[in-house]
Amino acid sequence: MLELKSVRTYYGNIQALKGIDLLINRGEIITLIGANGAGKSTTLMSISGVVPPKSGEITLDGTSIVGMDPDRIVSLGISQVPEGRRIFPHLTVRENLDLGALLRKDKAEIRADLDYVFNLFPILAERRGQAGGTLSGGEQQMLAISRALMARPKLLLLDEPSLGLAPLIVQQIFEIIAQINSENGTTIFLVEQNANQALKVAHRGYVMENGRISLADTAEKLLSNEDVKNAYLGV
């Protein structure tokens, strides 16, 4: 579905991605793990067009998306849940969700998707008229995921969904990620520092170090890899 070939991305003169290759097949959950500053978030930003790569190729279903505006990339089926959630705090839960569907015209399907995310996260249904900024951190993360789902993406990009959340909420978020994938067949690319949880829900994984992919394997094999255990799993 999505392929990155020799992608190099810069912030000014600083090279963040140093020629990465990555493949995501339809229906998979793929996770990208690595230390802070390794280039994980930049990888997502490059895919979504927020920080376009300087060179290399990114293709969605065989079509290049390099140089496209972010809204065009969303319309092609890629939605990103950014690190830190980035909901609109002064808008209600319902208004945040409506903005997720802004590029869509299929009103009946939008209503169906609204029902779906309210079933997925019942607390959001209860608080649909409440300002987003008054929600807890976990509820805001649920809202950020739901807002992205309202675009009905083929590929969902998740950037550190467990960041700053209590362990019980983290567990719930990862269960929902697996549910979205299994129920809808939505392909998911998950960037996460909580490598243990991420690898438990993923099919395959990549390890990133200093802007390069250093290791790629099935999630099961990465979980048992001694180097991965020592560096990322706290084992």
MOTA-V181617 format. One record per residue. N is the residue number from 1. RES is the residue in one small letter. SS is DSSP state (2 for helix, 1 for strand, 0 for the rest). PHI is phi in whole degrees, -180 to 180 (* if undefined). D_LAST is the distance of its C-alpha to the last C-alpha in Angstrom with 1 decimal. Layout:
N	RES	SS	PHI	D_LAST
N	RES	SS	PHI	D_LAST
//
This chain:
1	m	0	*	33.7
2	l	1	-125	32.3
3	e	1	-138	31.9
4	l	1	-112	31.2
5	k	1	-128	32.6
6	s	1	51	32.4
7	v	1	-78	32.0
8	r	1	-123	32.5
9	t	1	-128	32.6
10	y	1	-124	33.7
11	y	1	-112	34.1
12	g	0	65	37.3
13	n	0	-94	36.8
14	i	1	-93	33.0
15	q	1	-87	31.4
16	a	1	-94	28.4
17	l	1	-117	28.2
18	k	1	-116	28.9
19	g	1	85	30.1
20	i	1	-88	27.6
21	d	1	-119	28.1
22	l	1	-157	26.8
23	l	1	-132	28.1
24	i	1	-125	28.0
25	n	0	-90	29.9
26	r	0	-59	31.8
27	g	0	88	30.1
28	e	0	-87	26.5
29	i	1	-107	23.6
30	i	1	-112	22.1
31	t	1	-116	19.2
32	l	1	-118	18.9
33	i	1	-114	15.6
34	g	1	163	15.4
35	a	0	-73	15.6
36	n	0	-56	18.7
37	g	0	81	21.8
38	a	0	-74	20.7
39	g	0	115	23.6
40	k	2	-64	22.2
41	s	2	-65	24.8
42	t	2	-62	27.5
43	t	2	-60	26.9
44	l	2	-65	27.8
45	m	2	-63	30.7
46	s	2	-69	32.0
47	i	2	-64	32.1
48	s	2	-82	33.8
49	g	0	86	36.3
50	v	0	-73	35.6
51	v	0	-126	34.7
52	p	0	-64	36.4
53	p	0	-68	35.3
54	k	0	-80	37.6
55	s	1	-153	37.4
56	g	1	100	36.0
57	e	1	-131	36.4
58	i	1	-127	34.9
59	t	1	-123	36.6
60	l	1	-115	36.6
61	d	0	51	38.2
62	g	0	85	39.7
63	t	1	-105	41.2
64	s	1	-67	40.3
65	i	0	-114	39.3
66	v	0	-66	39.1
67	g	0	90	41.6
68	m	0	-75	42.0
69	d	0	-68	42.1
70	p	2	-55	39.2
71	d	2	-67	41.5
72	r	2	-67	42.6
73	i	2	-65	39.1
74	v	2	-61	38.6
75	s	2	-66	41.8
76	l	0	-84	40.5
77	g	0	118	37.6
78	i	1	-116	34.7
79	s	1	-123	33.6
80	q	1	-117	30.9
81	v	1	-100	29.2
82	p	0	-74	28.7
83	e	0	-60	26.0
84	g	0	83	27.3
85	r	0	77	29.3
86	r	0	55	32.6
87	i	0	-73	34.8
88	f	0	-92	38.5
89	p	0	-66	38.5
90	h	0	-91	42.3
91	l	0	-94	42.7
92	t	1	-72	42.3
93	v	2	-55	39.6
94	r	2	-63	42.3
95	e	2	-67	43.4
96	n	2	-60	39.8
97	l	2	-68	39.7
98	d	2	-61	43.1
99	l	2	-66	42.1
100	g	2	-62	39.4
101	a	0	-99	42.2
102	l	0	-58	44.6
103	l	0	-86	45.0
104	r	0	-96	45.8
105	k	0	-118	49.3
106	d	0	-84	48.7
107	k	2	-59	49.4
108	a	2	-65	49.2
109	e	2	-70	45.8
110	i	2	-63	44.6
111	r	2	-63	45.6
112	a	2	-64	43.8
113	d	2	-70	40.6
114	l	2	-64	41.1
115	d	2	-61	41.3
116	y	2	-63	38.1
117	v	2	-71	36.0
118	f	2	-70	37.6
119	n	2	-72	36.7
120	l	2	-68	33.1
121	f	0	-128	33.0
122	p	2	-56	35.8
123	i	2	-62	35.3
124	l	2	-71	36.5
125	a	2	-64	39.7
126	e	2	-65	40.3
127	r	0	-113	40.0
128	r	0	-60	41.6
129	g	0	-95	44.2
130	q	0	-92	41.9
131	a	1	-63	41.1
132	g	2	-57	37.7
133	g	2	-69	37.0
134	t	2	-92	37.4
135	l	0	-78	34.5
136	s	0	-70	31.2
137	g	2	-59	28.2
138	g	2	-65	27.0
139	e	2	-67	30.6
140	q	2	-65	31.0
141	q	2	-66	28.0
142	m	2	-60	29.7
143	l	2	-67	32.9
144	a	2	-64	31.5
145	i	2	-65	30.2
146	s	2	-64	33.5
147	r	2	-60	35.6
148	a	2	-66	34.0
149	l	2	-66	34.6
150	m	0	-67	38.2
151	a	0	-82	38.7
152	r	0	51	37.9
153	p	0	-77	35.6
154	k	0	-80	34.9
155	l	1	-129	31.7
156	l	1	-107	29.8
157	l	1	-99	27.7
158	l	1	-118	25.1
159	d	1	-108	23.9
160	e	0	52	21.0
161	p	0	-65	22.3
162	s	0	-93	19.7
163	l	0	-59	20.4
164	g	0	76	21.6
165	l	0	-103	21.7
166	a	0	-67	21.0
167	p	2	-53	18.3
168	l	2	-65	21.1
169	i	2	-70	22.8
170	v	2	-58	19.7
171	q	2	-60	19.4
172	q	2	-64	23.2
173	i	2	-62	23.2
174	f	2	-69	20.8
175	e	2	-64	22.9
176	i	2	-67	25.9
177	i	2	-58	24.6
178	a	2	-64	24.3
179	q	2	-66	27.7
180	i	2	-59	29.4
181	n	2	-68	28.3
182	s	2	-75	29.4
183	e	2	-78	32.6
184	n	2	-101	33.9
185	g	0	72	32.4
186	t	0	-66	31.5
187	t	1	-76	29.4
188	i	1	-129	26.4
189	f	1	-114	24.7
190	l	1	-111	21.7
191	v	1	-98	20.4
192	e	0	-157	17.4
193	q	0	-82	14.8
194	n	0	-79	13.0
195	a	2	-63	11.5
196	n	2	-62	10.1
197	q	2	-65	13.6
198	a	2	-63	15.4
199	l	2	-69	14.3
200	k	2	-72	15.0
201	v	2	-100	18.6
202	a	0	-85	19.2
203	h	0	-87	21.0
204	r	1	-135	20.1
205	g	1	-146	18.1
206	y	1	-124	18.6
207	v	1	-109	16.6
208	m	1	-114	18.8
209	e	1	-136	19.0
210	n	0	50	22.1
211	g	0	80	24.3
212	r	1	-129	23.6
213	i	1	-80	21.8
214	s	1	-100	19.5
215	l	1	-160	18.2
216	a	1	-144	19.5
217	d	1	-168	18.9
218	t	1	-66	18.8
219	a	2	-61	16.1
220	e	2	-61	15.3
221	k	2	-71	14.9
222	l	2	-66	12.8
223	l	2	-63	10.3
224	s	2	-100	10.2
225	n	0	-72	10.6
226	e	2	-63	8.6
227	d	2	-64	9.8
228	v	2	-66	8.9
229	k	2	-57	5.2
230	n	2	-67	5.6
231	a	2	-86	8.3
232	y	2	-126	8.1
233	l	2	-104	5.4
234	g	0	66	3.8
235	v	0	-108	0.0
//
